Amino acid sequence: MSNAYELFSTGATEGDAFIYNPKGQITYTYEDFEKITGMYANFLREAGLNSGDRIIVQVAKSPECLMFYFACIRAGCIYVPLNTSYKSDELSHFIKDADPSMILCDPAQIKQFRDLSHAKVVSMDSNGEISVDLRSFDSQFKTLYRSDNDIAVIIYTSGTTGRPKGAMITHANVKSNAITLSKYWKWTKEDVLLHALPIFHIHGLFVAGHLPVMNGSPIIFCEHFHPRQVILSLPKSTVYMGVPTNYTRLLSRSELTRWSCRNMRLFISGSAPLQAPTFEAFKQRTGHTIVERYGMSETGMNTSNPINGKRKAGTVGLALPGIECRIVDDNNDDVGKNSTGNLQIRGPNVFKGYWNMPDKTASEFSREGFFLTGDLARKDNENYISIVGRSKDLIISGGLNIYPKEIEDVLNQMEGIEESAIIGLPDPDYGETVSAVIVKKRESNVTEEEVKSFIKEHLASFKTAKYVFFIDELPRNVMGKVQKNILRKTFTEQLEYSN
Ligand code: AMP
């Protein structure tokens, strides 16, 4: 019996800073952290919450909300963070599914949540002010023990199809992934993390939340991602974590220079594919090679490019120590090096299953206990893994498998193209046909014919796009993932309409 919280209350010594605001002022020390999580934990228990009770949290990002998270696991409750953009229909699904005992929401949402649920509703505003007199609660709290297999967090996966599913993350999952990453990325107490990610997703909550806290190192806490604010904070930081679109936005600012990055040790990217041109441009501009890693809500982080070894553009690096990544065909046989197949993961980081969905859970694991990620991937001769796309985005045209990323990589190198997304659209002859959705660079005159010829010049002719669409911006979710389901729907309708 233990509690993942114990991992996070070590590392710091008296007076160590926990949170700096972007102006460089200490807003909380680690002693504050210990006391405030103690007060929140006492509040939760005194409010009648028991071990295993769910707490839904949908509030603005604040250091207080981050501490509330640690307090929930400290008190043995299950933390259920929700994306702040979810609306009423989605919220009622989460409430029905998670059946929470408490909801922490923005003050403006109290009524909505009261109408949706019988749970106790408490508010926290964007300044981290909670609607409870915290001072009336003792700051000493004896962390409650849970078994390693008990749930610490339920993360609803972004789910581009169907209703989001609640991934049950155990205390053991939380601990193992934090320890593995901290060692692999050689985190020390001297590191300073620049935190500008949302904290309702594993990237900002687990990766960027756990590593500094377990090492007692400080966080420069930005409530939102503002490229200028991030660049101004870089000289005081050693580690930055972002999604690929954060990196392209940083690159669009002339203030990003070698000098601004002079104290940085590590830039990390994940949650969506980092394009090779972005990786190269960042290296040229700053002298830093971005470390790309790969993970998902159900597993935490699975792979990473190394700290000391080669960091390869377009790859997500090597399997992390203790984590098995196998790439197999539809019969679960290994496809070998340099072949594309289904990526499956086994290890202490892999979640317990989907909340309330035993059948779905059973169908997402192989007989040998590997989790079926739904990602297509390939291993090179040195075991570096490349994510080729989601299997549901695979295009099968005339019986041939076409991996969108291969075509996107070619197009993203073409003069005049900012970025691209390749999707399959229904076709009466071939089943599906390749279609390219293109965002042009400003003042580019690139044409449909040029796009088609460029693909033909570089790849087999069956990979050429039958349709080319130009749009201003690719639809992305908040973690920077291109929402191909939206593109498929939009352009299928457009084709039906024009036929
Ligand atoms: P989520 O559960 O929302 O974190 O989404 C997980 C999915 O994001 C994975 O299954 C991948 O499809 C994708 N993903 C995460 N990191 C990367 C990466 N570095 N490159 C490509 N795809 C990624």
Residues whose N, C-alpha, C, O or C-beta is under 5 A from the ligand:
A	BS01	AMP	T157 S158 S269 G270 S271 A272 P273 L274 R293 Y294 G295 M296 S297 V316 T373 D375 I387
